[in-house]
Amino acid sequence: MKRLVIPQKSVHAGNLILVNGQYPYCSENVEGSLVPVHSDSSVLLERRAAVLLSKIMSSIEGWEQISAVSGWRSREEQQKIYDQSLRDNGAAFTEQFVARPDHSEHQTGLAIDLELGKPEIDFIRPDFPYSGICQTFREKAAAYGFIERYPKGKEAITGIAHEPWHFRYVGAPHAAIMTELELTLEEYYAFLKQYPHGEKRFLHRTGNQTIEISYIKAVAGTDIEFEIENDIPYSGSGNNADGFVLTQWRNGNDKG
């Protein structure tokens, strides 16, 4: 076994951070990790998310019909969008479709709005139907680490209206698990808290691998310490609230 020590601020970093009306984005500046989603676009995403998005699009020739509307936004841009929507659409509409500054996933560089390519794009509510190339993208998204972040019927949980155009990179295997169990990111964290590290593990099997996921509760003001087995690949992400998700990959012959 080996002991790992993760800085307490890591709670606010990682692919699984929860940014919503309750939990503001408070990580360090992400601009250094941003890249264009493709060569002809000014839309930016965090590098890993952009790579995986490109792989989906390459597999379905998606950029021929799908347009990237909005990816990373600075706090200043989010403020302008929010204020403009208040002026143009009113408070009721804006509260449904536009997050307040510091509460927008777009500030993380992990979220993207997509639209079925048209001459004119609706920036606030792009058209991304549940049919054709858009549905093909949607069906492949989880395998590449993306989820439809604001599904219909979950508005009371997410605090955002149904947005079929908004996709969020959370990484593997979490996107597949959330999609299979029909969980939003908010619900996924409640689910994972049932699996405290060192006591219980959620097991997800794919191919010849067993993936173990557990939750580590953070204590304010102290670093996060935990033990893992030697030579087992792992990754971790904060939840931007009160804990850290540990993901470990075992080959079929490994015994846990």
N, C-alpha and C positions, 0 to 999 in steps of 0.2 A: 504494500500500500504506500501511497505517497500523499503528503498533505499539501494542499494548494491554498494560497492566500490571494484573494481577489479584492482590489480596492473597493471600498464602500460605494464610490461614485459609479462603479460598474453597473449598479442597479439601474442607472439611467442610460445604458448603452446596450446595443445589440439588435439583432434582427427582429426580436420579439417584443420590443418595447411597446407599451400600451399608451397611446396618445389620444385623449378624448376630452370631453368637457370637464371631467374630474381631474385628470392627470395631464398637466402641461408638459410640453417638450422642453427639457432643460439640459440636454446633453451639450457637449462642446461643439464648436463650429464644424460642420460636415463638408464645407465647400471644397476642401482639398481632396476628397474622395469621390467627387462627382464627375461623370462623363456623359456625353450625349448618348441618347438611346439608339441613334443610328447616325450615319455620316451626314445626312441631309437635314438633321433636326437640331433645333436649339433647346429642345427639352432635355433636362438633365435628370439622372438618377445616380444613386450610390453605385459604385463600380460593379459589385457582385450582382446586384439586382439588375443592372443594365445588361450584363453578360447573359444572365438567365432569360431575360425578356427577349434578347436577340435570338437565343436558341429556340424559343417558342416560335417566334416570327419566321425564322428560317425554315422550321419544320412544316409550316403551313403557308409559306409565301405571304405572310400576313401584311407586311408593309405595302403590298400592292393595293390593298383595300382598306387597311386600318390606319388611322392617323393618331399620333400621340398629341394630346391636347395640352396636358399640364403634368409636370413631374415635380421636381424640387422647387420650392418657393422660399425666398427669404422671409423673415418676419415682416419686413417693410412691405413686400409685395402682398402678403396675406392681409395685412392691415388695409391696403388700398382696395383689394378685392372685396373685403368685408364691408368697408365704408361705401363703396360704389353700389354694392348690392342693396344695402340699406336705403340708399337714395333712390335706386331704380325699382326695387322690388318690394320694399317694406320689411319690417322686422319679422313678421311671421314666416315669410318665404326664406329670408336669410338665415334664421335660426334652424331651419330644416336642412338647408343645402350648403351653407358656408360656415366653416368652423371659425371661431374667434382666433385672433393671432395668439400664437404659442399653444394652441389646442388643435392645430391642424397637422394631420399626418404628412402633408406635403412638405413641411419643414424638416422632416427626417431624411428626405431623399429616398424613402422606401416605398412611396406611393405614386401611382400614375393613373391619370384619366385618359381613356381611349375613346375614339369615335369611329364609326363606320365612315370612311372617307367621303366628304361632301364638299362642294364649293364653299359653303358657309358653315362655320362651326359654332355651336352653342357652347360657350366656354364654361358656363355654370352647370348646364345639364346636357352633356353630349349624348348623342344617339348611339347606343350600343345594344342592339336587340338580342333576344334569345333565339336567334336563328342565323343561318348562313355562316360566314367566316367568323363572325363575332362569337357565336355559340361554339364553334370549333376551338377558338382561342380559349374560351371559358372552360371547356372540357379538358383542355391540356394544362391549364394554369397550375393546378395543384402539383402535378408531377415536376414542375420547375420551381416550386416554392412560392407561388402566388395564390392568394385567396380573393374572392369577391368580398370586399370588406363590409359593405352595408347591405345585406340581403333583405328582401321583403319579409315582413313579419317580425323583424328583430329591432324595429325602430325604438321601442321603449328601452332596449338594452344598450344600443349603440349611441342613442341620442341624436342620430342622423337619419334623415329620410332614406328610403330605398334608392340606392345609386348603382345601377347595373354597369356603369362605366368605370367605377373606381376600384382599382386593384392594388393590393398591398403585398409586398414581398415579406414573408416571414421565414422562408427557408425550409429545407427538408429536415426531417419528415413531417414537420409541424403543419404545413399546408395540407398535406394528404390526410392527416389525422383530423384536422378541423373540418375539412370537406366531408370526410366519411361520417363523422359524428354530427355534422350540421351545427357546428359551434362557431360563434363569433369569437373574436380575440378576447373580449371581456369574459365570455363563458368558458373559454379555454383555460384562462388563469384560475377561475373558480374550480374547474375540473382538476387541474394539475396540483392544486393544494391538497388534494387527497393522497398525494404520493410524496410525503416528506423524505428527503434524502437520508439514507441510512436505515430507513424503516420499511419503505414500500416503493416499488418501481412500476411505472406504466410501461408495458412491453408492446412494441410495434414491430411486426415481422414483415420484412420485404426481401424477396429473393432468398439468398442464403445468409442474410443478416438478421439479427435481433437487435433492435434499438431500444435502449432503456432511457426513460425520461423521469427525472425527479425534480422536486422543488426544494429550494433552500431559502428559508426565511432570513431576511436581513435584519440586523439590529442597528438602529440609528446610531451613527457616530463610530461604528467599529467596522473593520474589514470583514469580508466573508471568508470563512475558513471551512474546508471540508476535505475529506479523504476520498481518493479514487484508487482503483487497482492500477498497478503498473502496466504499461504497454497497451492500454485500451484507449483507442481514439475517442476524443470527446470534444464537445464545444459547449459554450455557455452564452446565455443572454440574460440581461436584466429585464425586469418587467416594467420599469419606470415607476414603480410604486413601493413595493415592500419585499422584493425577493429576486431570486436568480434561478433560472431554469438550466439544469444540467442534462445534456444529451450525450449518451455513450453508445458506440457502435461495437457490436460483437459479431464475429464471423460465426458461421454455423457450427463449427467445432469448438468454439469457446464455451466454457461453462461459467455461469455467473452464480 
